[in-house]
Amino acid sequence: MIGGITIENGRVVEGSFHEFEVLRFDEMPVVETQLVESRELPGGIGEASTPVTAPAVANAVFAATGKRLRKLPVRPGDFA
């Protein structure tokens, strides 16, 4: 129920992470990591956890309530 970006007059309101909250380690579920052997050179993966947060929350809401959420951002009133 955090991570929403607000747009007013065509501009993003939040200017930094002080105004745009993201999940902290103590708020996240357990994440399992698996390393896959490869002969390729090392490369980055970017912010791999960011895109999966919204679908995980939406599926958790469905599992708990039976209601599918079809729009983002997810707000507490969307599944009440």
LUMMIMAR-416848 format. One line per field, with one value per atom (N, C-alpha, C): residue number from 1; atom name; x, z, y. Coordinates in nm, 3 decimals. Atoms other than C-alpha are relative to their C-alpha. Example, Ala and Ser with C-alpha at 12.3 -4.5 7.8 and 13.67 -1.06 7.14 Angstrom:
<sites>
pos	c(1|1|1|2|2|2);
site	c(N|CA|C|N|CA|C);
x	c(0.089|1.230|0.090|-0.082|1.367|-0.077);
z	c(0.000|0.780|0.000|-0.006|0.714|0.073);
y	c(-0.119|-0.450|0.120|-0.119|-0.106|0.109);
</sites>
This chain:
<sites>
pos	c(1|1|1|2|2|2|3|3|3|4|4|4|5|5|5|6|6|6|7|7|7|8|8|8|9|9|9|10|10|10|11|11|11|12|12|12|13|13|13|14|14|14|15|15|15|16|16|16|17|17|17|18|18|18|19|19|19|20|20|20|21|21|21|22|22|22|23|23|23|24|24|24|25|25|25|26|26|26|27|27|27|28|28|28|29|29|29|30|30|30|31|31|31|32|32|32|33|33|33|34|34|34|35|35|35|36|36|36|37|37|37|38|38|38|39|39|39|40|40|40|41|41|41|42|42|42|43|43|43|44|44|44|45|45|45|46|46|46|47|47|47|48|48|48|49|49|49|50|50|50|51|51|51|52|52|52|53|53|53|54|54|54|55|55|55|56|56|56|57|57|57|58|58|58|59|59|59|60|60|60|61|61|61|62|62|62|63|63|63|64|64|64|65|65|65|66|66|66|67|67|67|68|68|68|69|69|69|70|70|70|71|71|71|72|72|72|73|73|73|74|74|74|75|75|75|76|76|76|77|77|77|78|78|78|79|79|79|80|80|80);
site	c(N|CA|C|N|CA|C|N|CA|C|N|CA|C|N|CA|C|N|CA|C|N|CA|C|N|CA|C|N|CA|C|N|CA|C|N|CA|C|N|CA|C|N|CA|C|N|CA|C|N|CA|C|N|CA|C|N|CA|C|N|CA|C|N|CA|C|N|CA|C|N|CA|C|N|CA|C|N|CA|C|N|CA|C|N|CA|C|N|CA|C|N|CA|C|N|CA|C|N|CA|C|N|CA|C|N|CA|C|N|CA|C|N|CA|C|N|CA|C|N|CA|C|N|CA|C|N|CA|C|N|CA|C|N|CA|C|N|CA|C|N|CA|C|N|CA|C|N|CA|C|N|CA|C|N|CA|C|N|CA|C|N|CA|C|N|CA|C|N|CA|C|N|CA|C|N|CA|C|N|CA|C|N|CA|C|N|CA|C|N|CA|C|N|CA|C|N|CA|C|N|CA|C|N|CA|C|N|CA|C|N|CA|C|N|CA|C|N|CA|C|N|CA|C|N|CA|C|N|CA|C|N|CA|C|N|CA|C|N|CA|C|N|CA|C|N|CA|C|N|CA|C|N|CA|C|N|CA|C|N|CA|C|N|CA|C|N|CA|C|N|CA|C|N|CA|C|N|CA|C);
x	c(0.082|0.000|0.087|-0.090|0.302|0.056|-0.063|0.493|-0.078|0.076|0.228|0.065|-0.052|0.339|-0.119|0.108|0.116|0.036|-0.021|0.079|-0.099|0.085|-0.053|0.046|-0.031|-0.071|0.106|-0.092|0.121|0.140|-0.133|0.415|-0.007|-0.010|0.526|0.021|-0.008|0.477|0.120|-0.109|0.725|0.134|-0.129|1.082|0.115|-0.109|1.287|-0.058|0.044|1.273|-0.047|0.056|1.193|-0.151|0.142|0.855|-0.065|0.048|0.822|0.051|-0.042|0.828|0.012|-0.018|0.957|0.004|-0.006|0.946|0.139|-0.126|1.218|0.018|-0.027|1.385|-0.092|0.084|1.181|-0.147|0.140|0.856|-0.022|0.009|0.931|-0.017|0.006|0.845|0.137|-0.124|1.121|0.019|-0.032|1.291|0.106|-0.096|1.465|0.082|-0.090|1.768|0.071|-0.071|1.918|0.105|-0.106|2.251|0.010|-0.009|2.281|0.139|-0.134|2.622|-0.008|-0.003|2.718|0.144|-0.132|3.020|0.001|0.009|2.899|0.071|-0.061|3.070|-0.106|0.097|2.911|-0.074|0.081|2.633|-0.097|0.093|2.385|-0.142|0.141|2.020|-0.090|0.081|1.906|-0.083|0.089|1.624|-0.103|0.085|1.483|-0.120|0.111|1.259|-0.112|0.101|1.073|-0.122|0.118|0.848|-0.090|0.080|0.730|-0.083|0.069|0.600|-0.150|0.143|0.264|-0.076|0.072|0.165|-0.005|0.000|0.266|-0.106|0.102|0.048|-0.139|0.130|-0.241|-0.041|0.033|-0.222|-0.027|0.026|-0.206|-0.140|0.136|-0.522|-0.103|0.092|-0.692|-0.009|-0.001|-0.585|-0.077|0.065|-0.719|-0.148|0.136|-1.038|-0.081|0.070|-1.121|-0.025|0.021|-1.120|0.128|-0.112|-0.894|0.015|-0.030|-0.728|0.048|-0.030|-0.703|0.064|-0.065|-0.537|0.104|-0.105|-0.233|-0.008|-0.052|-0.147|-0.111|0.094|-0.317|-0.015|0.030|-0.484|-0.085|0.078|-0.636|-0.150|0.143|-0.987|-0.039|0.029|-0.959|-0.048|0.037|-1.016|-0.079|0.080|-1.226|-0.137);
z	c(0.000|0.000|0.000|0.019|-0.058|-0.140|0.130|-0.370|-0.110|0.103|-0.549|-0.037|0.046|-0.758|-0.030|0.017|-0.752|-0.112|0.109|-1.063|0.019|-0.008|-1.032|-0.106|0.107|-1.321|-0.095|0.095|-1.539|0.053|-0.057|-1.297|0.118|-0.114|-1.045|0.125|-0.125|-0.690|0.083|-0.082|-0.512|-0.067|0.058|-0.558|0.039|-0.045|-0.372|0.082|-0.081|-0.161|0.138|-0.125|0.138|-0.014|0.026|-0.026|-0.069|0.072|-0.222|0.073|-0.081|0.010|-0.083|0.059|-0.100|0.115|-0.103|0.087|0.060|-0.071|0.347|0.026|-0.023|0.429|0.105|-0.106|0.747|-0.037|0.045|0.549|-0.110|0.114|0.276|0.043|-0.027|0.260|-0.028|0.026|0.243|-0.151|0.142|-0.097|-0.015|0.024|-0.222|-0.123|0.111|-0.443|-0.043|0.054|-0.669|-0.098|0.093|-0.846|-0.106|0.112|-1.187|-0.061|0.059|-1.316|-0.147|0.138|-1.643|-0.041|0.054|-1.865|-0.055|0.049|-1.958|0.095|-0.085|-1.829|0.096|-0.096|-1.519|-0.059|0.043|-1.580|0.110|-0.102|-1.378|-0.025|0.016|-1.317|0.032|-0.030|-1.213|0.125|-0.116|-0.964|-0.021|0.031|-1.006|0.093|-0.094|-0.697|-0.021|0.013|-0.795|-0.083|0.080|-1.078|0.057|-0.049|-0.883|0.123|-0.124|-0.576|-0.022|0.022|-0.719|-0.032|0.024|-0.865|0.123|-0.121|-0.540|0.098|-0.090|-0.336|-0.056|0.061|-0.583|0.015|-0.017|-0.568|0.146|-0.142|-0.187|0.037|-0.024|-0.182|-0.056|0.059|-0.416|0.086|-0.084|-0.199|0.130|-0.128|0.113|-0.014|0.012|-0.026|-0.116|0.119|-0.359|-0.102|0.092|-0.525|-0.080|0.088|-0.826|-0.011|0.019|-0.840|-0.144|0.142|-1.196|-0.035|0.030|-1.159|0.107|-0.091|-1.000|0.013|-0.117|-0.759|0.080|-0.088|-0.511|0.125|-0.119|-0.234|0.095|-0.097|0.088|-0.031|0.030|-0.021|-0.121|0.122|-0.344|0.030|-0.029|-0.166|0.130|-0.124|0.136|-0.025);
y	c(-0.118|0.000|0.125|-0.112|0.216|-0.009|0.005|0.300|0.067|-0.069|0.502|0.132|-0.128|0.797|0.089|-0.096|1.104|0.098|-0.096|1.320|0.115|-0.120|1.675|0.098|-0.095|1.920|-0.053|0.061|1.677|-0.027|0.021|1.648|-0.096|0.089|1.388|0.085|-0.075|1.519|-0.044|0.052|1.292|0.029|-0.037|1.411|-0.090|0.086|1.150|-0.115|0.112|0.834|0.044|-0.051|1.055|0.019|-0.021|1.115|-0.121|0.117|0.786|-0.123|0.114|0.487|-0.127|0.133|0.148|-0.100|0.103|-0.182|-0.007|0.018|-0.222|-0.150|0.141|-0.554|-0.061|0.056|-0.596|-0.008|0.003|-0.553|-0.104|0.091|-0.807|-0.145|0.144|-1.175|-0.062|0.071|-1.432|-0.014|0.011|-1.429|-0.107|0.108|-1.741|0.033|-0.030|-1.689|-0.128|0.115|-1.951|0.049|-0.035|-1.915|-0.108|0.093|-2.072|0.011|-0.001|-2.172|0.041|-0.048|-2.005|0.026|-0.033|-1.956|0.143|-0.138|-1.606|0.095|-0.103|-1.292|0.054|-0.055|-1.138|0.120|-0.114|-0.890|0.038|-0.047|-0.689|-0.046|0.035|-0.759|0.118|-0.118|-0.411|-0.019|0.006|-0.369|-0.111|0.115|-0.718|-0.013|0.017|-0.698|0.101|-0.105|-0.381|-0.042|0.032|-0.513|-0.109|0.112|-0.818|0.035|-0.035|-0.633|0.014|-0.023|-0.519|-0.129|0.125|-0.859|-0.090|0.081|-1.030|0.049|-0.056|-0.795|-0.028|0.025|-0.828|-0.146|0.142|-1.208|-0.034|0.022|-1.199|0.049|-0.052|-0.984|-0.099|0.098|-1.234|-0.125|0.120|-1.528|0.023|-0.029|-1.355|0.037|-0.054|-1.199|-0.056|0.048|-1.364|0.111|-0.112|-1.019|0.026|-0.031|-0.956|0.151|-0.141|-0.617|0.018|-0.016|-0.485|0.134|-0.128|-0.144|0.032|-0.045|0.014|0.151|0.068|0.155|-0.066|0.067|-0.078|0.086|-0.079|0.118|-0.083|0.080|-0.023|-0.003|-0.003|0.085|-0.083|0.078|-0.118|-0.142|0.138|-0.448|-0.013|0.003|-0.353|-0.057);
</sites>
